[in-house]
Amino acid sequence: MKTCKEMASIWNVTERTVTNFCKNGKISGAVKEGKSWKIPDDVRKPDDGRISSGKLSAAYGKNCIEHSALLFVSSVFISPIAQFIQHADQRMPSFRE
């Protein structure tokens, strides 16, 4: 039986991740002794479960491209227009009176 710290180094994850696997019942044969978990030596690392289909990473990449394009468009077109309006505002007399 190994500790969460030992399994974390074997599986290349954090100790907290291994503890969460144990708490959520994803590691068969894991037993809690006092405040720590004991894990069988021959158990395989469970699937993470946060990204099961790869859709999240694909969407993230798509959003990064869209965000970059938006930043480019705003820097090329919107910023000069905003600067022009700001300078024109300073030169124009006020008609609010």
C-alpha positions in Angstrom: 0.0 0.0 0.0 1.2 3.5 -0.9 0.4 7.0 0.2 -1.1 9.7 -1.9 2.2 11.5 -2.1 3.9 8.3 -3.4 1.2 7.7 -6.0 1.3 11.4 -7.0 4.9 11.1 -7.9 4.4 7.9 -9.8 1.4 9.2 -11.8 2.9 12.7 -12.2 0.0 14.5 -10.7 -0.4 16.5 -7.5 -1.1 14.9 -4.1 -4.4 16.8 -4.0 -5.5 15.2 -7.3 -4.8 11.7 -5.9 -6.7 12.6 -2.7 -9.6 13.7 -4.8 -9.5 10.5 -6.7 -9.7 8.6 -3.4 -12.5 10.8 -2.0 -14.6 10.4 -5.2 -14.2 6.6 -5.2 -12.2 6.6 -8.5 -9.4 4.4 -7.0 -10.6 0.9 -6.2 -9.2 -0.5 -3.0 -8.2 2.8 -1.6 -8.7 2.9 2.2 -8.6 5.9 4.5 -6.5 5.4 7.6 -6.8 8.3 10.0 -6.3 11.4 7.9 -4.4 9.8 5.0 -5.3 7.4 2.2 -3.6 4.0 1.5 -3.6 3.0 -2.1 -2.9 -0.5 -3.5 0.4 -0.8 -5.3 -1.0 -2.3 -8.5 -3.8 0.2 -9.1 -3.9 2.1 -12.4 -4.3 5.9 -12.6 -8.0 6.7 -13.1 -9.1 8.9 -16.0 -9.1 12.6 -15.1 -12.7 13.1 -16.2 -12.4 16.9 -16.7 -11.8 16.7 -20.5 -13.2 13.5 -21.9 -13.8 14.3 -25.6 -11.2 17.0 -26.4 -14.0 19.4 -27.3 -12.9 21.9 -24.6 -9.4 22.2 -25.9 -10.6 22.6 -29.5 -13.1 25.2 -28.4 -10.3 26.9 -26.4 -8.1 27.1 -29.4 -10.9 28.5 -31.5 -11.7 31.1 -28.9 -8.0 32.1 -28.8 -8.0 32.6 -32.5 -11.2 34.6 -32.4 -9.9 36.7 -29.5 -6.6 37.4 -31.3 -8.5 38.4 -34.5 -10.8 40.7 -32.4 -7.8 42.4 -30.8 -6.2 42.9 -34.2 -9.3 44.4 -35.7 -9.8 46.7 -32.7 -6.2 47.9 -32.7 -6.2 48.6 -36.4 -9.7 50.1 -36.9 -11.3 51.1 -33.6 -8.4 52.7 -31.8 -7.6 55.3 -34.5 -11.4 56.1 -34.7 -11.6 56.5 -31.0 -8.5 58.7 -31.0 -10.0 60.8 -33.8 -13.2 61.3 -31.9 -11.4 62.2 -28.7 -9.3 64.8 -30.5 -12.3 66.1 -32.4 -14.2 66.4 -29.1 -11.4 68.6 -27.6 -11.4 70.9 -30.7 -15.2 71.3 -31.0 -17.0 73.9 -29.1 -19.6 72.7 -26.6 -23.3 73.1 -27.7 -24.8 71.9 -24.5 -25.5 75.4 -23.1 
